[in-house]
Amino acid sequence: MDSAQVDAYLHRMGAEHPAWPTLDVLRDLHLRHLQTVPFENLSVHLGQEIVLEEKRLLDKLVGARRGGFCYELNGAFGALLAALGFDVSLLAARVYGPEGLLGIPYDHLALRVRTVDGGEWLADVGFGAHSHYPLAFEARGEQEDPGGTFRIVEAGPDAAGARGGHGGVQAADLDVVVDGRAQYRLEVRPRVLGDFVAGAWWHSTSPQSHFTRSLVCSRVTEDGGRITLSGRNFKVTAADGTRQERELTTDEEVLRVYRERFGIVLDAVPTVRSGGPHA
């Protein structure tokens, strides 16, 4: 990522170029990313190819002012952090689903970030509803965050099994837990962006993936709440947890919410493509 691309990315988030890759800078950029770059799967239903290459990710998130899902958001954010001098590793995770089942290998991408003022941090701007700030990677106690009470713990045996027969726990695997519920199982071995291509393909094409079965566009709001547009259902959740929902009745209203609340300009309203985008 060259200096012009870095400046454009920071401008997208309303951030100044930091002098040093410190924890305070990481916390600020993490929250700004959640507030300005939506978590969304619109490409899956618009027939747009998802390419895990740095230039293509920047073209989408910065050039086209779009969002994306975990591989895109954390992939691009990791590249930005590395360009700013942070020590960044890409980590693979598998998300816990119903009944405690783990998802596919390379189900999720998260970041392990080291700052110049010490410490390692779990940064994740690509899960949707997650921590607003990076989590202390090596801490094993409760970590309070506007997104909930988080813990990073040593993973236990995979008693419930996993999809596709890929059960078991590897050495040093970690479970990320929020409000007492395991969210995903994290491997600590560093990966490269290309390792996640198969996972991104599966999530954007498989009828079993929740990304092919639903539409979502969501971001953290400036007051610490969240707004989410799921198809035509627009939900506003305040920082205190109170929620308001309404059904958008016209295409014009849907496009206006995408444009005014998420900064995404579309020519037509996306709709779920039954059975996935290549059905």
Sequence and secondary structure as in RCSB ss.txt:
>XXXX:A:sequence
MDSAQVDAYLHRMGAEHPAWPTLDVLRDLHLRHLQTVPFENLSVHLGQEIVLEEKRLLDKLVGARRGGFCYELNG
AFGALLAALGFDVSLLAARVYGPEGLLGIPYDHLALRVRTVDGGEWLADVGFGAHSHYPLAFEARGEQEDPGGTF
RIVEAGPDAAGARGGHGGVQAADLDVVVDGRAQYRLEVRPRVLGDFVAGAWWHSTSPQSHFTRSLVCSRVTEDGG
RITLSGRNFKVTAADGTRQERELTTDEEVLRVYRERFGIVLDAVPTVRSGGPHA
>XXXX:A:secstr
  HHHHHHHHHHHT    SS  HHHHHHHHHHHHHHS EE HHHHHT     SHHHHHIIIIIS   B HHHHHH
HHHHHHHHTT EEEEEEEEEB GGG B  TT EEEEEEE TTS EEEE SSSSS  SS EETT  S EEETTEEE
EEEE    TT BGGG  S  TT EEEEETTEEEEEE  S B GGGGHHHHHHHHH TTSHHHH   EEEE TTS 
EEEEETTEEEEE TTS EEEEE  SHHHHHHHHHHHH    SS     TT TT 
